Structure formats: C-alpha cells, structure tokens
Amino acid sequence: MYIVSQPKPLSEGQNQMLAKEDASVFPPGYLRFLRRFGEGTYRGWMNVQLPDPEVLKPFTEYELWEFDEDSPITEQQIGECIALGTTVDGDFLAVHPRTGGLLWLPRHAEQVMAISLQTLDQKQEDDEMYALVLDEIYRQVYGRSQEEAVYYEPWTGTRSHLFLRLQPGQGQPSLSELAEACRADFPPDMTMETPFVCFQFYRKLGGYIRLNYAYGQEVAVFYEQDAQQTFSFLKHWLLSKGCETT
C-alpha cells in the first residue's frame, strides 16, 4: 500500500482511548491500522476515522432507512452504533457493539446492509489487514473490486493545494499529453490512471498531481507545506506548459 505522506501520529489521549476499546467489537486490523497510519482516506473512497459512538445517535429520528424483519438492526439501534468512517459520498461504516455486526448505512439507499467478512483470513496480524477488509466491503457494496492502485492519504493537517486550469488553444497539449510529459520529465513514485482522472504521486511532494480528464482542463497539486521547493519546481513546470492558476 502506497502512503501518500508521512502519517500524523495519534495523540497520547487518542492512543489511550483506543487501548480501552474492546478489539473484538471492531473489524480485524482496524485498531492496528489507526495506530500505524492515523486517520485518513483509503483509495480516495473511505475516510478511516477514530471510533465515534455519538455521530449516529441523532439518526434515529431522521427516518432515512426502512426497517423490516430482515434488517440487521432496528431503527432505534442506529443510535447505539459506533461509526468507524464515512465514504466521500456520505455513507457510514459502523459496528453495533451488542450484536457484533459490521454495518453499511448508505446515503442514497433505503436499506441498512450487513457486511460479512467470513471469506477473509482474520488471523493475520499485518498492519494492512484493515485495507483488505475495506476492499471486501467495497466488493460487497458495489458488486465489483477496485482495480486501481492501493493508496492511503493520511490527514496530516499540513497539506496544501493549488488548482490550475490548462488553457485550450492551438499548440497546447491535452491533459493526457500533459500527464505523459510530466511522467517523462518527473517520473512519479506511483501512477494511477483511468479514463476520467490521472494521479501522479511523489514522495518528495508528500502528495500528488491530479489531472481531471473528465473536465479536460483541471489540474490540481496537493503537497505538504515542508515540500515547498519541490512544489515550486512542479508549479513552474506546469505554468510553462500552458496551465494558469485559478
């Protein structure tokens, strides 16, 4: 798993809180993953967060989901759930401590879903075990596996960004051509490319360049504040290729 930037260690208080938690309540590897990598976003999809027993309590009154005899929990039990994270679309991943169930509370669907991890070898002690759990959750929820690169973006609190726009015009490169030129001039540590977007990751940047193929013009640079020299170099190069700051 590629780590985008140096993880922000948990505070002493956060570590003490996790030490008091009953590990059997949580998915395999979840607590180990947090201790090693801290809070962050996995594969641009799931926000991995400290366990939160409060955030879902108000949802017992919202009537967002339908419940019947096949539902893994009752509507009132939503308030007892511990949230482990959210997706970038607003779905919740949670556990119910008394039933021991791993739950998916979707933002745009009406049924709470129970997640089964029976196919995984839960005896592994690797710090990245929870990444396998998240991949299995994705497969069950969306009916397919993620094929793109495996990466984790820790929330450092010191990351900055710059948005640029590639000006269209005669003689100007397309975004895909710009991505190819960037790979040639500044070989990235890892690349992830789809028909819609291209990420080029750089450890010296503590971040990445994102080229938004879907819109055809947007370029964004995400970097750590202590990587100003590398950032300035890449910014100058992008400006020389026809990009403008927005």
C-alpha positions in Angstrom: 0.0 0.0 0.0 1.4 3.4 -1.0 1.3 6.0 1.7 0.9 9.5 0.2 2.6 11.4 3.0 4.1 10.9 6.5 1.2 9.8 8.7 0.2 12.1 11.6 0.7 10.1 14.8 -2.3 9.7 17.1 -2.2 11.8 20.2 -1.4 10.3 23.6 -5.1 10.7 24.5 -6.3 9.0 21.3 -3.9 6.1 21.9 -5.2 5.8 25.5 -8.8 5.8 24.2 -8.1 3.0 21.7 -6.3 1.0 24.4 -9.5 0.9 26.4 -11.6 -0.3 23.4 -12.7 -3.9 23.1 -10.9 -5.0 19.9 -13.4 -7.8 19.3 -16.1 -5.3 18.6 -14.2 -3.9 15.6 -13.3 -5.3 12.2 -9.9 -7.2 12.1 -6.9 -4.8 11.8 -8.9 -1.6 12.4 -7.2 -0.5 15.6 -3.7 -1.6 14.4 -4.3 0.4 11.2 -5.2 3.5 13.0 -2.3 3.3 15.4 0.2 3.0 12.5 -1.3 5.2 9.8 -3.6 7.6 11.7 -6.8 8.9 10.3 -7.1 9.4 6.5 -8.7 8.4 3.3 -8.3 5.0 1.7 -8.1 4.8 -2.1 -9.9 8.1 -2.4 -13.0 6.4 -1.2 -13.3 5.6 2.5 -12.4 8.1 5.3 -10.9 6.0 8.1 -11.7 7.7 11.4 -11.5 7.1 15.1 -14.4 5.2 16.6 -17.3 7.6 17.2 -20.3 6.5 19.4 -22.0 9.8 19.1 -22.4 10.8 15.5 -25.2 8.3 14.6 -27.4 8.9 17.7 -29.5 11.7 16.0 -30.2 9.4 13.0 -32.8 7.5 15.0 -35.1 10.5 14.3 -34.3 11.1 10.6 -36.1 8.1 9.1 -33.5 7.7 6.4 -33.8 4.0 6.1 -36.6 1.4 6.0 -36.6 -1.5 8.5 -38.3 -4.9 8.4 -37.7 -8.4 9.8 -34.7 -8.8 7.6 -32.9 -5.7 8.7 -29.7 -6.4 10.6 -30.6 -3.8 13.3 -33.7 -1.9 14.4 -34.2 1.8 13.8 -33.6 2.5 17.5 -30.3 0.5 17.4 -28.8 3.1 15.0 -28.2 5.3 18.0 -26.2 2.5 19.6 -23.8 2.1 16.7 -20.2 3.2 16.6 -19.2 4.9 13.4 -15.8 3.9 12.0 -15.7 6.0 8.9 -17.6 7.6 6.1 -17.2 7.5 2.3 -16.7 10.6 0.2 -20.4 10.2 -0.8 -21.6 10.3 2.8 -22.2 6.6 3.5 -21.4 5.4 7.0 -19.5 2.3 8.1 -20.3 1.3 11.6 -20.5 -1.5 14.1 -23.2 -2.4 16.6 -21.4 -3.4 19.8 -24.1 -5.6 21.2 -25.0 -7.5 18.0 -21.3 -7.6 16.8 -22.4 -6.7 13.3 -20.5 -4.7 10.8 -23.0 -2.3 9.0 -23.2 -0.2 5.9 -25.6 2.7 6.2 -26.0 4.1 2.7 -26.5 7.8 1.9 -28.6 7.1 -1.2 -30.4 3.8 -0.5 -33.2 2.8 1.9 -31.8 -0.4 3.5 -29.1 -0.9 6.1 -26.7 -3.6 4.9 -24.9 -6.2 7.0 -21.3 -6.8 5.9 -19.8 -10.3 6.2 -16.1 -10.9 6.5 -16.2 -14.7 6.6 -14.1 -15.0 3.4 -11.1 -13.2 4.9 -8.4 -14.8 7.0 -9.0 -12.8 10.1 -6.0 -14.2 12.0 -3.5 -12.1 10.1 -1.6 -9.6 12.3 -0.3 -7.3 9.5 -0.9 -3.6 9.9 -2.5 -3.5 6.5 -5.2 -6.2 7.3 -7.8 -3.5 7.6 -7.1 -2.5 4.0 -8.2 -5.9 2.9 -11.3 -5.5 5.0 -12.1 -2.2 3.2 -11.6 -3.9 -0.2 -14.0 -6.6 0.7 -16.6 -4.1 1.9 -16.2 -2.2 -1.4 -16.7 -5.5 -3.3 -19.9 -6.4 -1.4 -21.4 -2.9 -1.6 -20.7 -2.1 -5.2 -20.6 -5.7 -6.6 -17.1 -5.3 -8.1 -13.5 -4.9 -7.0 -11.4 -1.8 -7.3 -8.7 -2.3 -9.9 -6.8 1.0 -9.4 -3.7 1.4 -7.2 -3.9 0.9 -3.5 -3.0 4.1 -1.6 -3.7 5.8 1.7 -3.8 9.5 2.3 -3.2 10.4 5.9 -4.8 13.5 7.3 -1.7 15.5 8.3 -3.3 18.9 8.9 -0.3 20.4 7.0 -1.3 19.7 3.4 -1.9 22.5 0.9 -3.2 22.5 -2.6 -3.2 24.5 -5.8 -5.7 24.4 -8.6 -4.7 25.2 -12.1 -6.5 25.3 -15.5 -4.9 24.1 -18.7 -5.9 26.7 -21.3 -7.2 25.3 -24.5 -5.7 26.5 -27.8 -3.7 25.7 -30.8 -0.4 24.1 -29.9 -1.5 23.4 -26.3 -1.2 19.8 -25.0 -4.3 17.9 -23.9 -4.4 16.8 -20.3 -3.4 13.2 -21.2 -0.4 14.6 -23.2 0.5 16.8 -20.2 0.4 13.8 -18.0 2.7 11.9 -20.3 5.1 14.8 -20.4 5.1 15.1 -16.7 5.9 11.3 -16.3 8.8 11.7 -18.7 10.3 14.9 -17.0 9.4 14.0 -13.4 9.0 10.2 -13.0 6.4 9.7 -10.2 6.8 7.1 -7.5 3.3 5.7 -8.4 0.8 6.5 -11.1 -3.0 5.8 -11.1 -4.8 6.4 -14.4 -8.4 5.9 -15.5 -10.3 7.3 -18.5 -11.6 10.0 -16.1 -8.5 11.0 -14.0 -4.8 10.6 -13.6 -2.9 10.7 -10.3 0.9 11.0 -10.2 2.2 10.5 -6.7 5.6 11.9 -5.4 7.1 11.2 -2.0 9.2 14.3 -2.2 6.0 16.3 -2.6 4.2 14.4 0.1 1.3 14.4 -2.3 0.3 14.2 -5.9 -0.7 15.9 -9.2 -4.3 15.2 -10.2 -5.3 15.7 -13.8 -9.0 15.7 -14.3 -9.6 14.1 -17.7 -13.4 14.2 -17.3 -13.4 18.0 -17.4 -10.4 18.3 -19.8 -8.8 21.3 -18.2 -8.4 21.0 -14.4 -5.0 20.3 -12.8 -4.5 20.2 -9.0 -1.4 19.8 -7.0 -1.6 18.5 -3.4 1.6 18.9 -1.3 2.9 19.1 2.2 4.0 22.5 3.5 7.5 21.4 4.1 7.9 20.4 0.4 7.8 24.0 -0.9 10.9 23.6 -3.1 9.6 20.5 -4.9 6.1 22.2 -5.2 7.6 25.4 -6.6 9.5 23.4 -9.2 6.5 21.5 -10.4 4.3 24.6 -10.4 6.8 26.4 -12.6 6.9 23.5 -15.0 3.0 23.3 -15.2 2.8 27.1 -15.9 5.4 26.7 -18.6 3.1 24.1 -20.3 0.1 26.4 -20.5 -1.5 26.0 -17.1 -2.9 29.0 -15.3 -3.7 29.4 -11.6 -7.4 29.7 -10.8 
